[in-house]
Amino acid sequence: MIAAVAGAGAITTMLVGLVTNAVSAQSHWPSWLGWLQAHPWLSFFILGVVTAGLTALLTALGDHREPGQRPEPAVRPDDGSGPPGAALVLRSLPRDTTAFTDRSAELESLVRSVRSAQESGEALLVHVIDGMPGVGKTTFAVHAGHVLSERFPDGQLFVNLNGHTTGRSPVQAAEALASLLAAAGVPAQQIPVGDDVGAITEARAAMWRSRLADKKALLILDNAASYRQLEPLLPGGRDCLVLVTSRKRLAAHEEVVLPVEALPSDHAVDLFVRLSGRTADTLDRDAVEDLVRLCGYLPLGVSLLAARLRHHPSWSAGDLHERLMAARDRLGELRAGERAVAATFELSYRDLAPERQHFFQCLGFYPGTELDVYVGAALGSVSVVVARQQLDGLYDAHLIDEHPGSRYRLHDLLRDYARGLADGGHSMAHVQAVQRVCTYYLAALAVANEHIVRRGSMIPPSVGEAGHVETPVMESRTAALGWLESERPNILACIRQANGFALHDLVIRLAAAMAPFLRQAGPWDQAVGLHRTAVGAARRTGDQRALAGALAELGVVRRFMASYSEATEALNETVTHYDAVGDRSGKADALNQVGIVWYLTADNDASARAQTEALALYRELGDRLGQANALADLGMVRRQTSRFDEAVEAQSEALSIYRDLSDRYGEANSLRDLGIVHSLMGEYGLAAQRQREAFDIYKALDDRVHQAYALNEMGVVQRLTGDVDGARGAHVQALEHFTELGERFGRANSIRHLGVLDRLSGDMSTAIRLLEEALEAYRDLGSRGGEAAALSELGVARGIVGEQDGAAEAFRQSLEILRDLGDRCGETELLNHWGALLRTFGDPTTGRGRFEQALVLARDIRCPLEEARALEGLGRCDWVIDGPDRAEGMLREALTKYRQLGVSASADDIERLLVSQTG
């Protein structure tokens, strides 16, 4: 991956050994992105500088992987946004209601304000729609969104902030931003995460503003609790419209307040007549006017009353009036405003059949917000067919709202009412309803995980009774991911409620079942919170195996976030608990995971020991996928420490197993890692073949991230073998992919490779500029291997333009990092660079000492290209010190090796030098 002097790119691939794990045999590259996400204030600054003008190209493609395993296919949301690079177009507004009544004044005011701002080029202001509960704020906002949709072609988004939802805490700004970024196509690995909530919120808000820069989008923030909650969600551009609904008058700057009051009497009467299914001349006008007055002229209450009349053709408006008055009397202890709406609830509820009343009460126990027929069946302990009938009946009665995708939702006021019917929502019935819905989610997650969890991996088990639960059909990975994304907030809400009810076993199992999805989809700070909850539940139960599983998941996610000390602590404790219960499979997985962390932190000996022990356990257990993973990780450790023969042996065995298991991602990554090692060993034909095979698999899997990494490796081999134009084409194509996908480490690699090509072509100013840009990116990413590689190349370029001191300092810094990482191949190449610098600046004796060191290292690790370079360097130094006769032997030995390797340019240079002497 690393470019080098005179075509030394394959050799310097070792310089980023610590980071190339991110794209090699395992789930490693999210760790470096995790570091980026753990420092969001830096990450976004660099992102803004580097990708200015390109943010519209970022797409929903990420590298999804299981812990300790090969990467999974990237997932793009099926939102109609088109291919990667297409403009952001999102449609997530709820359906427009046919019950919308005349709000002409408010609507005209809003449309006029928007039109005026757009025509004059002024910035669109935030519009706050406030009013009392049940007055129709959300209905108005959604209707206005549909009316204005053509003015905002880049998307219309709807977010429920749960500001006043019973049983749910208001959505935190950081959580809402994560959902918005994911909906906008930002891969989970790029969404900033960390433990500093304030910093993370700021970083996500900055990314969100960048995402919507130059877009014309409409955002509805529903049910806001405070301005502080919604402020980070506001786009920074002038052309985005934000509609906010809230029960409170929110204090904000530059806002337009649109108060939505109770309906005027005549509008309320018109709404009642329209929804009642009767003509105005068949209704007693006075009775209708009193009915709408008694329910406070609130659309919610009017809708419920009209529905009652429609469902009772024999009733007159007077009959309905009598029933409403009786209901109000029963609710006399309530305040007048509450009594107005609650009386309509009471009337509607008492009109339900007993079994539907019970079903309605059960819906009030639901910890989530939106539900489908399967959730309804679990809550009501009925079949899906019956649940559908009950939900349709409640919808007809205006007691629930229908949302896109055959989903339903209770109005917050109706949720309060339903819970109040069952002893305030704290009864045993509440606990049992939560148990049932959690059991359903376990069963449904098992179905989804059949598509999400990698072949050969263990699928988290569900509880025994889950086998009797009806679950939705998920016939593909895309369907499973879509279901998981829709249900994520509801499942997490159920886990929180289960934890509150001390249903520890359900908490543990649900957290384990959600883990595969959260590893892929993130955000990882949300996953950390979930697994910490599971750890707490397992500690309370004293179940060591469950505790080990929860700690393992916590450690994996902490690794993704580059919180390596926390990851190591969690995974070491995992090993201890699995040991205590005699679970060898769990112990092997934990050892594999902690070995990855040690690899990332350059503790190569500890990593090799962990992977070797894990491999032995996997072999005893007959776990072939585990064997392949441990072998692949061990191969990378061997490569990182320049033990190439051992790296090839381990990686080849892993490749064989992956092929037997038909694991295409495992196969591709092992092929690519083998290609890197073969290149380091000077076997360029075999290296090119392996990289091409890996690229073809990535292409078949539609994984453009790894296609780009393979392109960079192919470009390195092409440059080494003299195809400079082909190399540039490969690196440019990789750079385009990485820029489009927002993958900063890969982008830094491409920039560095191109910098080397510019140096080789003589464009030193461009070369230095690109290499400095790559160096800055590596440092921001925390990539010490990448930093060493860039410093090495920068030292060469600075030496060529005469900056001897700057070049020597770059070499010194690079050498310090390489020795700390144990990267002997990288050290060898750098010593050759340094020797060439000293010789060029008139100190061949000291330079010869560097070449001697390089030769010893190159022969020890069997790195033929660096051996040839060291021999050439020694010969050239001897030429200057003692004359051509002393130098000829070294030079001819170098010439032979260059010819064997196919590095024609370097061989031709030596031949010209020798000919000049004989001539």
Residue pairs with C-beta under 8 A, 6 or more apart in sequence:
1 9
1 13
1 16
1 20
1 676
1 709
1 712
1 713
1 716
1 749
1 753
2 9
2 11
2 12
2 13
2 14
2 15
2 16
2 716
2 749
2 752
2 753
2 789
2 793
3 9
3 12
3 716
3 719
3 752
3 753
3 755
3 756
3 757
3 793
4 10
4 11
4 12
4 756
4 792
4 793
4 829
5 756
5 759
5 793
5 796
5 832
5 833
5 836
6 760
6 903
6 905
6 906
7 719
7 720
7 721
7 722
7 760
7 903
7 905
7 906
8 720
8 829
8 865
8 866
8 869
9 715
9 716
9 717
9 719
9 720
9 753
9 756
10 676
10 679
10 680
10 684
10 687
10 716
10 717
10 720
10 865
11 679
11 680
11 825
11 828
11 829
11 863
11 865
11 866
12 789
12 792
12 793
12 826
12 829
13 20
13 676
13 679
13 680
13 713
13 716
14 639
14 640
14 642
14 680
14 823
14 824
14 825
14 826
14 829
15 785
15 786
15 788
15 789
15 792
15 814
15 818
15 823
15 826
15 829
16 749
16 783
16 785
16 786
16 788
16 789
17 636
17 639
17 640
17 785
17 821
17 823
17 826
18 599
18 600
18 602
18 640
18 783
18 784
18 785
18 821
18 823
19 29
19 32
19 745
19 781
19 783
19 784
19 785
19 786
20 636
20 676
20 785
21 28
21 29
21 31
21 596
21 599
21 600
21 636
21 640
22 28
22 29
22 30
22 31
22 32
22 33
22 745
23 29
23 63
23 669
23 672
23 705
23 706
23 709
23 745
23 746
24 632
24 636
24 669
24 672
24 673
24 676
25 70
25 629
25 632
25 633
25 635
25 636
25 651
25 654
25 666
25 669
25 670
25 673
26 65
26 68
26 69
26 70
26 596
26 629
26 632
26 633
26 636
26 669
27 65
27 66
27 67
27 68
27 69
27 70
27 71
27 519
27 560
27 596
28 596
28 599
28 600
29 63
29 71
29 189
29 745
30 63
30 65
30 189
30 560
31 559
31 560
31 562
31 596
31 600
32 562
32 745
32 781
32 782
32 783
33 189
33 190
33 560
33 743
33 744
33 745
34 189
34 193
34 524
34 559
34 560
34 561
34 562
34 563
35 561
35 562
35 781
35 782
36 42
36 43
36 192
36 562
36 744
36 780
36 781
36 782
37 43
37 189
37 190
37 191
37 192
37 193
37 194
37 524
37 561
37 562
38 192
38 193
38 194
38 561
38 562
38 563
39 194
39 780
39 782
40 192
40 193
40 194
40 199
40 200
40 202
40 203
40 204
40 206
41 199
41 202
41 203
42 780
43 192
43 203
43 744
43 780
44 192
44 203
44 206
44 207
44 210
46 744
46 776
46 777
46 780
47 207
47 210
47 742
47 744
48 206
48 210
50 744
50 747
50 773
50 777
51 58
51 739
51 742
54 739
54 740
55 210
55 211
55 213
56 85
56 87
56 88
56 214
56 215
57 84
57 85
57 739
57 740
58 185
58 186
58 211
58 740
58 741
58 742
59 76
59 83
59 84
59 85
59 86
59 185
59 740
59 741
60 75
60 76
60 77
60 81
60 84
60 182
60 184
60 185
60 186
60 187
61 74
61 75
61 76
61 84
61 187
61 704
61 705
61 741
62 74
62 75
62 187
62 188
62 189
62 190
62 520
62 705
63 71
63 72
63 74
63 187
63 189
63 703
63 705
63 706
64 71
64 72
64 73
64 74
64 75
64 188
64 519
64 520
64 521
65 71
65 72
65 519
65 520
66 72
66 453
66 454
66 457
66 516
66 519
67 519
67 552
67 553
67 556
67 589
67 593
68 556
68 589
68 592
68 593
68 596
68 629
68 633
69 454
69 457
69 625
69 629
69 666
70 454
70 629
70 632
70 658
70 663
70 665
70 666
70 669
71 665
71 669
71 703
71 706
72 452
72 454
72 520
72 665
73 477
73 665
73 701
73 702
73 703
74 187
74 702
74 703
74 704
74 705
75 477
75 478
75 481
75 520
75 521
76 84
76 185
77 182
77 183
77 185
77 485
78 478
78 482
79 89
79 90
79 91
79 183
79 185
80 89
80 91
81 87
81 88
81 89
81 90
81 185
82 89
84 704
84 740
84 741
85 740
87 154
87 215
88 154
88 155
88 184
88 185
88 211
88 212
88 215
88 217
89 153
89 154
89 155
90 154
90 155
90 156
90 157
90 183
90 184
90 217
91 155
91 156
92 156
92 157
92 158
92 183
93 142
93 145
93 146
93 149
93 156
93 157
93 158
93 220
94 142
94 158
94 401
94 403
94 404
95 142
95 402
95 403
95 404
96 142
96 143
96 146
97 139
97 142
97 143
99 139
99 271
99 274
99 275
99 299
99 303
100 139
100 140
100 143
101 136
101 263
101 267
101 268
101 270
101 271
101 274
101 299
102 267
102 270
103 136
103 140
103 143
103 260
106 140
106 258
106 260
107 140
107 143
107 144
107 147
109 258
110 127
110 144
110 148
110 243
110 258
111 144
111 147
111 148
113 125
113 127
113 256
114 124
114 148
114 151
114 241
115 151
116 122
117 123
117 124
117 125
118 124
118 151
118 239
121 238
122 238
123 238
124 238
124 239
124 240
124 241
124 242
125 254
125 255
125 256
126 234
126 242
126 244
126 252
126 254
126 255
126 256
127 241
127 242
127 243
127 244
127 255
127 256
127 257
127 258
128 244
128 245
128 246
128 249
128 250
128 252
128 255
128 256
128 257
128 258
129 137
129 140
129 141
129 243
129 244
129 245
129 246
129 258
129 259
129 260
130 137
130 245
130 246
130 247
130 248
130 249
130 250
130 257
130 258
130 259
130 260
131 137
131 247
131 259
131 260
131 261
132 247
132 262
132 298
132 337
133 164
133 247
133 341
133 412
133 413
134 296
134 298
134 299
134 300
134 301
134 341
134 411
134 413
135 260
135 261
135 262
135 298
135 299
135 300
136 260
136 263
136 298
136 299
136 300
137 245
137 246
137 247
137 260
138 222
138 223
138 245
139 299
140 245
140 260
141 220
141 222
141 243
141 245
142 158
142 220
144 243
145 156
145 158
145 218
145 220
145 243
148 218
148 241
149 156
149 218
151 216
151 218
151 241
152 216
152 217
152 218
152 240
152 241
153 216
154 215
154 216
154 217
155 184
155 215
155 217
155 218
156 217
156 218
156 219
156 220
157 180
157 183
157 217
157 218
157 219
157 220
158 220
158 222
159 171
159 176
159 179
159 180
159 219
159 220
159 221
159 222
159 233
160 171
160 222
160 223
160 369
161 170
161 171
161 176
161 221
161 222
161 223
161 224
161 225
161 229
161 230
162 168
162 169
162 170
162 171
162 223
162 369
163 170
163 223
163 224
163 225
163 226
163 229
163 246
163 247
164 223
164 225
164 247
164 412
165 223
165 369
165 412
165 415
166 412
166 415
166 416
166 419
166 425
167 367
167 415
167 419
167 425
167 497
168 367
168 369
168 493
170 225
170 226
170 229
171 229
172 197
172 201
172 229
173 201
173 205
173 228
173 229
173 230
173 231
173 232
173 233
174 197
174 200
174 201
174 204
174 232
174 525
175 526
176 233
177 201
177 204
177 205
177 207
177 208
177 232
177 233
178 191
178 204
178 522
178 523
178 526
179 489
180 208
180 233
181 191
181 204
181 207
181 208
181 211
182 188
182 191
182 485
182 521
182 522
182 523
184 208
184 211
184 212
186 207
186 211
186 742
187 741
187 742
188 520
188 521
188 522
188 523
188 524
189 522
189 560
190 207
190 742
191 204
191 207
191 522
191 523
192 200
192 203
192 204
192 207
193 200
193 522
193 523
193 524
193 525
193 561
194 200
194 525
194 561
195 525
195 563
200 525
201 232
202 232
204 232
205 232
205 233
208 232
208 233
208 235
209 235
209 236
209 237
212 235
212 236
212 237
212 240
213 236
213 237
214 237
214 239
215 235
215 237
215 239
215 240
216 239
216 240
217 235
217 239
217 240
217 241
218 240
218 241
218 242
218 243
219 233
219 235
219 240
219 241
219 242
219 243
220 242
220 243
220 244
220 245
221 230
221 233
221 242
221 243
221 244
221 245
222 245
223 245
223 246
223 247
223 412
224 230
224 244
224 245
224 246
224 248
224 250
225 246
225 248
226 248
226 250
227 250
227 251
227 252
230 244
230 250
231 252
233 242
234 242
235 242
244 250
249 257
262 268
262 296
262 297
262 298
263 271
263 292
263 297
263 298
263 299
263 302
264 297
265 289
265 292
265 293
265 297
268 292
268 297
268 299
268 302
269 285
269 288
269 289
269 292
271 299
271 302
271 303
271 306
272 288
272 291
272 292
272 302
272 305
272 306
273 279
273 280
273 283
273 288
273 306
274 306
275 302
275 303
275 306
275 307
275 310
275 398
276 283
276 306
276 309
276 310
277 309
277 310
278 309
278 310
283 317
284 316
284 317
284 318
287 316
287 317
287 318
287 320
287 321
288 317
290 321
291 305
291 317
291 320
291 321
291 324
292 302
292 305
294 321
294 324
294 325
294 328
294 340
294 343
295 301
295 302
295 304
295 305
295 324
295 340
295 341
295 343
295 344
296 337
296 340
296 341
298 340
298 341
300 341
300 344
300 411
300 413
301 340
301 341
301 343
301 344
303 398
304 344
304 345
304 347
304 348
304 397
304 398
304 399
305 320
305 324
305 344
305 347
306 398
307 348
307 396
307 397
307 398
308 315
308 320
308 323
308 347
308 348
308 351
308 397
309 315
309 317
309 320
311 351
311 396
311 397
312 319
312 320
312 351
320 347
323 347
324 343
324 344
324 347
327 343
327 344
327 346
327 347
327 350
328 339
328 343
330 346
331 338
331 339
331 342
331 343
331 346
332 339
334 342
341 413
342 417
345 399
345 413
345 414
345 417
348 397
348 398
348 399
349 357
349 360
349 399
349 417
349 421
351 397
352 360
352 393
352 394
352 397
355 390
356 390
356 393
356 394
358 380
359 376
359 379
359 380
359 382
359 387
359 390
359 394
360 394
360 399
360 418
360 421
361 418
361 421
361 422
361 429
362 379
362 380
362 381
362 429
362 433
363 371
363 376
363 379
363 380
363 394
363 400
363 410
363 415
363 418
364 410
364 415
364 417
364 418
364 419
364 420
364 421
364 422
364 425
365 379
365 418
365 419
365 422
365 425
365 429
365 430
365 433
365 434
366 375
366 379
366 410
366 433
366 437
367 434
367 437
367 490
367 493
367 494
367 496
367 497
368 375
368 487
368 489
368 490
368 491
368 493
368 494
369 409
369 489
369 490
369 493
370 403
370 407
370 408
370 409
370 486
370 490
371 379
371 407
371 408
371 409
371 490
372 405
372 406
372 407
372 408
372 472
373 384
373 387
373 388
373 391
373 406
374 384
374 387
374 440
374 444
374 470
374 471
374 472
375 437
375 440
375 490
376 382
376 387
376 388
376 390
376 391
376 408
377 383
377 384
377 386
377 387
377 440
377 470
378 436
378 437
378 439
378 440
378 469
379 433
379 436
379 437
380 386
380 387
380 390
381 436
382 390
383 470
384 470
391 400
391 408
394 400
394 408
395 401
395 402
395 408
399 410
399 414
400 408
400 409
400 410
400 414
401 408
401 409
401 410
401 411
402 408
403 409
405 486
407 486
410 418
419 425
419 430
422 429
422 430
423 429
431 501
431 503
434 494
434 497
434 498
434 501
434 503
435 498
435 503
435 506
437 494
438 494
438 495
438 498
438 503
438 506
438 510
439 462
439 463
439 465
439 466
439 469
439 506
440 466
440 469
440 471
441 487
441 491
441 494
441 510
441 513
442 462
442 463
442 466
442 506
442 509
442 510
442 513
443 462
443 466
443 467
443 469
443 471
444 469
444 471
444 472
444 483
444 487
445 460
445 462
445 484
445 491
445 510
445 513
445 514
446 459
446 460
446 461
446 462
446 466
446 471
446 513
447 471
447 472
447 474
447 480
448 474
448 480
448 481
448 483
448 484
448 517
449 459
449 460
449 480
449 513
449 516
449 517
450 459
450 474
450 480
451 474
451 476
451 477
451 479
451 480
451 481
452 477
452 480
452 481
452 484
452 516
452 517
452 520
453 459
453 460
453 516
454 625
454 663
455 625
455 661
455 662
455 663
456 624
456 625
456 661
456 663
457 625
458 585
460 509
460 512
460 513
460 515
460 516
461 509
462 509
462 513
463 505
463 506
463 509
472 483
473 479
474 480
474 483
481 517
481 521
484 517
484 521
485 521
488 514
488 517
488 521
491 510
491 514
492 514
492 526
492 530
494 510
495 506
495 507
495 510
495 511
495 514
495 530
495 533
496 533
498 506
498 507
498 510
499 507
499 533
499 536
499 537
502 540
504 537
504 538
504 540
504 541
505 537
505 541
507 533
507 534
507 537
508 534
508 537
508 538
508 541
508 543
508 546
508 549
508 550
511 530
511 531
511 533
511 534
511 537
511 550
511 553
512 534
512 549
512 550
512 553
514 530
515 527
515 530
515 531
515 553
518 524
518 526
518 527
518 530
518 557
519 527
519 556
519 557
519 560
524 557
524 560
524 561
525 561
527 553
527 557
528 554
528 557
528 558
528 561
531 550
531 551
531 553
531 554
531 557
532 554
534 546
534 550
534 553
535 547
535 550
535 551
535 554
537 546
537 550
538 546
538 547
538 549
538 550
539 547
544 577
544 580
544 581
545 577
545 578
545 581
545 583
545 586
547 577
548 573
548 574
548 577
548 578
548 581
548 583
548 586
548 590
549 586
551 570
551 571
551 573
551 574
551 577
552 570
552 571
552 574
552 586
552 589
552 590
552 593
554 570
555 566
555 567
555 568
555 569
555 570
555 571
555 574
555 590
555 593
555 594
555 597
556 567
556 593
558 564
558 566
558 567
558 570
559 567
559 593
559 596
559 597
559 600
562 782
564 597
564 600
564 601
567 594
567 597
568 594
568 597
568 598
571 590
571 593
571 594
571 597
572 594
574 586
574 590
574 593
574 594
575 587
575 590
575 591
575 594
578 584
578 586
578 587
578 590
579 587
584 617
584 620
584 621
585 617
585 621
585 623
585 626
587 617
588 613
588 614
588 617
588 618
588 621
588 623
588 626
588 630
589 614
589 626
591 610
591 611
591 613
591 614
591 617
592 610
592 611
592 614
592 626
592 629
592 630
592 633
594 610
595 606
595 607
595 608
595 609
595 610
595 611
595 614
595 630
595 633
595 637
596 607
596 633
598 604
598 606
598 607
598 610
599 607
599 633
599 636
599 637
599 640
602 784
602 820
602 821
602 822
604 637
604 640
604 641
604 822
607 633
607 637
608 634
608 637
608 638
611 630
611 633
611 634
611 637
612 630
612 634
614 626
614 630
615 627
615 630
615 631
615 634
617 626
618 624
618 626
618 627
618 630
619 627
624 657
624 660
624 661
625 657
625 661
625 663
627 654
627 657
628 653
628 654
628 657
628 658
628 661
628 663
628 666
628 670
629 654
629 666
631 650
631 651
631 653
631 654
631 657
632 650
632 651
632 654
632 666
632 669
632 670
632 673
634 650
635 646
635 647
635 648
635 649
635 650
635 651
635 654
635 670
635 673
635 677
636 647
636 651
636 673
638 644
638 646
638 647
638 650
639 647
639 651
639 673
639 676
639 677
639 680
640 821
640 822
640 823
641 822
641 823
641 824
642 680
642 823
642 824
642 825
642 861
642 863
643 861
644 677
644 680
644 681
644 861
644 862
644 863
645 862
647 673
647 677
648 674
648 677
648 678
648 681
651 670
651 673
651 674
651 677
652 670
652 674
654 666
654 670
655 666
655 667
655 670
655 671
655 674
657 666
658 666
658 667
658 670
659 667
664 697
664 700
664 701
665 697
665 701
665 703
667 697
668 693
668 694
668 697
668 698
668 701
668 706
669 694
669 706
671 690
671 691
671 693
671 694
671 697
672 690
672 691
672 694
672 706
672 709
672 710
672 713
674 690
675 686
675 687
675 688
675 689
675 690
675 691
675 694
675 713
675 717
676 687
676 713
678 684
678 686
678 687
678 690
679 687
679 713
679 716
679 717
679 720
680 825
680 863
681 862
681 863
681 864
682 863
682 864
682 865
682 900
682 901
684 717
684 720
684 721
684 901
684 902
685 902
687 713
687 717
688 714
688 717
688 718
688 721
691 710
691 713
691 714
691 717
692 714
694 706
694 710
695 707
695 710
695 711
695 714
698 704
698 706
698 707
698 710
699 707
704 737
704 740
704 741
705 737
705 738
705 741
705 743
705 746
707 737
708 733
708 734
708 737
708 738
708 741
708 743
708 746
708 750
709 734
709 746
709 749
711 730
711 731
711 733
711 734
711 737
712 730
712 731
712 734
712 746
712 749
712 750
712 753
714 730
715 726
715 727
715 728
715 729
715 730
715 731
715 734
715 753
716 727
716 753
718 724
718 726
718 727
718 730
719 727
719 753
719 756
719 757
719 760
720 865
720 903
721 902
721 903
722 902
722 903
722 904
722 905
724 757
724 760
724 761
727 753
727 757
728 754
728 757
731 750
731 753
731 754
731 757
732 750
732 754
734 746
734 749
734 750
735 747
735 750
735 751
735 754
737 743
737 746
738 744
738 746
738 747
738 750
739 747
744 777
744 780
744 781
745 777
745 778
745 781
745 783
745 786
747 777
748 773
748 774
748 777
748 778
748 781
748 783
748 786
748 790
749 774
749 786
751 770
751 773
751 774
751 777
752 770
752 771
752 774
752 786
752 789
752 790
752 793
754 770
755 766
755 767
755 768
755 769
755 770
755 771
755 774
755 793
755 797
756 767
756 771
756 793
758 764
758 766
758 767
758 770
759 767
759 771
759 793
759 796
759 797
759 800
764 797
764 800
764 801
767 797
768 794
768 797
768 798
768 801
771 790
771 793
771 794
771 797
772 794
774 786
774 790
775 787
775 790
775 791
775 794
777 786
778 786
778 787
778 789
778 790
779 787
784 817
784 820
784 821
785 817
785 821
785 823
785 826
787 814
787 817
788 813
788 814
788 817
788 818
788 821
788 823
788 826
788 830
789 814
789 826
791 810
791 811
791 813
791 814
791 817
792 810
792 811
792 814
792 826
792 829
792 830
792 833
794 807
794 810
795 806
795 807
795 808
795 809
795 810
795 811
795 814
795 830
795 833
795 834
795 837
796 807
796 833
796 836
796 837
798 806
798 807
798 810
799 807
799 836
799 837
799 840
799 841
804 837
804 841
807 837
808 834
808 837
811 830
811 833
811 834
811 837
814 826
814 830
815 827
815 830
815 831
815 834
818 826
818 827
818 830
819 827
824 857
824 860
824 861
825 861
825 863
825 866
827 857
828 854
828 857
828 858
828 861
828 863
828 866
828 870
829 854
829 866
829 869
831 850
831 851
831 853
831 854
831 857
831 870
832 850
832 851
832 854
832 866
832 869
832 870
832 873
834 847
834 850
835 847
835 848
835 849
835 850
835 851
835 854
835 870
835 873
835 877
836 847
836 873
837 847
838 844
838 846
838 847
838 850
839 847
839 848
839 873
839 876
839 877
839 880
844 876
844 877
844 880
844 881
845 877
845 881
847 873
847 877
848 873
848 874
848 877
848 878
848 881
850 873
851 870
851 873
851 874
851 877
852 870
852 874
854 866
854 869
854 870
854 873
855 867
855 870
855 871
855 874
857 863
857 866
858 864
858 866
858 867
858 869
858 870
859 867
864 897
864 900
864 901
865 897
865 901
865 903
867 897
868 894
868 897
868 898
868 901
868 903
868 906
869 894
869 906
871 890
871 891
871 893
871 894
871 897
872 890
872 891
872 894
872 898
872 906
872 910
874 890
875 887
875 888
875 889
875 890
875 891
875 894
875 910
876 887
876 891
876 913
877 887
878 886
878 887
878 890
879 886
879 887
879 891
879 913
884 917
888 914
888 917
891 910
891 913
891 914
892 910
892 914
894 906
894 910
895 907
895 910
895 911
895 914
898 904
898 906
898 907
898 910
899 907
